[in-house]
């Protein structure tokens, strides 16, 4: 299969409700031929994160983009989240090489322990999309411009911007250009060669193994450390008592929306 080039066509507007919804509409109309198209806007009025959360995006300060992938087997869609996370980490590293970029399971991108990017993977189908596959809608929101004082207080305690961490001006367009390149490279690497093995190795290279997040363990919320992720699709968790559990990654990514 030939390589896929993300951003081969960029569709933008000064404002739109949701780049995800715009991408979904295109796929439902044009199907497989929409692969590689991206939707971008400086002002998203109804952006959303995982599990229906609102994504805060000051007009013009963030990279707000949805990139459309080629059809992927439904059983493998969970892997796209890791491909995208690595690509974003690559892009930010290219822009600010002196700042360490880390990933927190499954796809939070961190600078100095604070979240700088959210990734939302949804799927759509349309003409010429084979059965048992779907086209990934790779929604990416990167906090680029401004200081943390521009963020709402409840957001600023856990989030940051590239510019705030770099201490210097960073152009949104530069981040977007690098992302098109790095996502193209990581996607094609994933779909060829040893596939997800390379992706996962790169993800573990960026992974902050000390980061904690809450999981439901026996229906009880527990703050856990993610030790590793396997290519078969399981995350190994370390509980506060240092016992370990495994959970399906797809369940974590797609539960409740």
Number of C-alpha atoms within 10 A of each C-alpha: 6 6 12 17 18 22 23 11 14 14 15 14 12 11 15 18 14 22 31 27 17 16 28 24 15 19 26 16 14 16 22 22 16 21 25 19 20 26 23 27 22 20 22 24 17 15 21 22 17 17 12 11 10 11 15 18 21 16 15 17 19 29 26 27 27 30 27 29 24 19 22 20 14 14 12 14 19 22 20 22 22 24 27 27 29 28 25 31 25 21 23 26 17 16 16 17 12 9 15 14 22 27 26 23 26 20 23 20 26 25 22 13 17 17 22 23 27 21 24 22 22 22 20 19 22 19 12 11 20 15 10 10 18 25 27 28 26 23 27 24 22 25 26 25 22 22 16 20 11 14 18 11 11 8 14 16 12 13 20 28 27 29 20 18 18 15 11 12 12 18 16 20 12 14 22 21 12 19 24 20 16 23 24 22 17 24 24 18 18 19 15 14 10 10 15 23 15 17 25 21 15 19 26 20 13 20 25 20 16 11 16 17 15 11 17 12 14 7 7 9 11 15 17 23 23 24 19 18 21 15 15 12 16 17 21 18 23 18 17 11 7 10 8 14 15 16 16 14 20 17 12 16 18 13 10 9 10
